[in-house]
Every structure is written in structure tokens, then in C-alpha cells.
Amino acid sequence: MSDRAENRAEKQRIDEQLFEELYEKYANDVLRVSYFYLGDRQQAEDVTQDVFVRLLTHTPELVPGREKAWLLKVALNRCRDLWRAAWVKRVVLGSPAMELTPAPDQLEERMEKQELLSAIHRLPPDFRDVILLHYYQGMGISEMADMLKVPEGTISSRLSRGRKKLEELLKESGTR
């Protein structure tokens, strides 16, 4: 085997190993963000698969320590694409967000969670993104600003306005 072929084989092994590590480490985060964005488990699984297929096929230059940001950004972009599609709006908005039937003592809590998820889905995309990243992924303002390539002040503003808008939506529905 030539040196060049050996280098390619070694790089491919490293890429496969890195891929497996990233999948193990971040697949649940990608799935969780996708699910909260779309409200549909099957579509969230499809998005998660798409994200990791893109990681394999596009072999992006990942900055060490920034892999999760790249994966979540690709996931959010893919979710936005699906959300904009007319058929998704008809199907997702007309169906319950969660498929499990709760125990009777959990019914009120479940209804509040569904109302919250529904309100989050009614937020404009910029607000929805920062709310999901901050509250469901635990990302800080500077981390979100770096990931979304916008100033920290913009992220702070979107987060503040998103919370206010979310509160208004919940008041309108009688949840809060």
C-alpha cells in the first residue's frame, strides 16, 4: 500500500472513530432539540439521522470543542426547513405533540407541558431557537451567539423578547 493510500485509510479510520464518538456524545442532544422544535418524534429521529449523515458525507472542518454547536446548528436548520414545509404545518399542528397517555395524576402537568410546547412552536423562529437552545440544551448567551453567528446582545434581546412573547401566548391560552 502506498503512503498516500495508507494516509487516506488512517484518516478514514480516525473519521469513523470521531463520528462514533460524536454520535455517542451528542445524538440525544440533537434528537431532543429536534423533537422540541418539531413536536414529532419520528421527524426528530429523521432530522437526527440527516445531521449525522451530513457529518459523514460533508466531512466539515470541526473545531475541537465546537462539535456540538455545529451539530445543533445543522439540526436547527433542518428543523426550520421542515417546519416551513406546508404539509408539515398541516400534519404537526393538527396532531398531539406527545403520543404517551399519562397516568391520571399526571394529566394536568402533561397538559401544561403540551400547552408550553405549543406556545413555543408559535414563536417566531429566532425566538424559538434561542428558547430551545437556552432552556432545553442549557446553552449560555455567548455559546449561542458563537453558534448562530450573531452578537451576544442580539441573543440576549431575542431571549428576553422570546420569554415575553411566550408569556403572552400562555396567558392567551389560559395556562398562566
N, C-alpha and C positions, 0 to 999 in steps of 0.2 A: 504494500500500500504506500502511495506517495505521501510526502509530508503534508501536502495540501489536502488530500483526502483524509488523512488522519486528523488534521486540524478541524475539518468540517465535521467529521464523526464525533470528535471530542466536544465541539461547540454544540452539536445536536444533543448529545447526552446531557450536557450542562443545561441546555434549554429545557429539555424534558424534565430534568430534576427540578429546575427552578419553577417550571409550570406546575408540577405536582405540589411543591411547597406552597406556592401562591394559592393554588386551588384549596388545599387543606386549610390554609390560614384565613382566606377571605371569601370563599364561596358562600358561607352563611351570611356574611355581611351584604354581599351583592344580592343574594336572594331576599333578604329582609328589606332592603331599600326598595327593590323592585316590587315586592309584594305590597309594601305600604304605598308606593306610588300608584300601582295599577289596581290593587284590591282583588287580584285574581291569582291564586296560587299557581295554576298551570302556566299562565302567561309570565309570571315571575320566574318560574323554572326555565321557560324558553329564553327569557332575557339573560338569565344567568349562564345558560349554555352558550348563547350568542357571544356574550362578553368573553368567555374563556376560549371560544373558537377564534375570536378576533385576536386574542392574545397569542394563540398558536400560529395563526396564519399571517398576521401582520408583523410579528416579532418586533414590537416597538422598543425603542431605547428607554428602558425603565430606569429611573433614578433610584438608587438604593434608598429604602426608607419611604419612597413615594409610590410604591406599587399599588397600595390600597386606594390612593387618590385617583390613579389612572383607571383602575377597575371600576370604581364608583362613578367616575365621570362618564365612562363609556356606558355603564348601566343606565344612568340618568338620561343620557342622550337617546338611548334605545327606547327607554320608557316613554320619553316625550314623543318620539316618532309613533309609537303605538297609540299613545293617548290621543294624538291628533287625528288618527285614522277614524273616519266616520263610523265604521262598523264597530269599532271598539267602544265608542261612546254609547251606541245603542245597546250593546251587549253588557258592558260593565256597569253602566249607570242604572240599568234595569234589573240587575241581579244583586243578591245579598253579597256582602264583602267576605263573609266567612261561612264555611259550609257546616261547621260543627254545631250540634244542638247543645246548648248549655244546660246544666243542672238548674232546677227551679230557683235556687238561691243565688245563682249567678246571672240570672236573666237581666236584671236591672243594670248590672255592671257591663254586661255584654252589649246591651242596647246603647249605653253611653259610649262605649268604645266604637261601635258601628257609626254612631252619630258623629263622633270625633273624626273617624276615618273619612266619612262622607264629607264633612266640612273641609278637611284637608284637601280632598280631591277637588273641591270647588274653588280653592285658592288659585290665583294666577301662578303660572309655572315658576317664576323667580322666587316667589314667597314659598311655594310648596317645596322647592328644592332645599332651601335653607332650613325650613322647619324639619324636614325629614332628616337631613344630614346632622343637624344640631341635636334634636331630641331622640332620634332613633339610631343614630350612629355615634353620638357623643362627640362630634367634631367641634372644635373651637372656631372662633371667628377667623383667626389668621390661617388656620388649616383650610377652611372653606374658601377663603379669599385666594389662597395659593392654588387650590384645586380648580376653582371656577374662573380664575384669571380676572378677578375684579378687585377693586380696592377694599380694604377692610371696612372702611366707612360705609361703603355700599352694602356689604354683607350685614353690618350692624343695623343699618336702616331697613333692609329687607326683612331681617329677623324681627325687628320691632314692629314694623308695619304688618308683617305676616301674623304676628301674635294678636295685634289689634283686630285685624280682619277676621281671624279665626274666632276671636271672642264675639265679634258681631254676628258671625254666621251661626255660632252656637246659641246666642241669645235669640236670634230669629227662629231657630228651631225649637226653642224652649228647653234646651239641655242645661243651660247655666243661668 
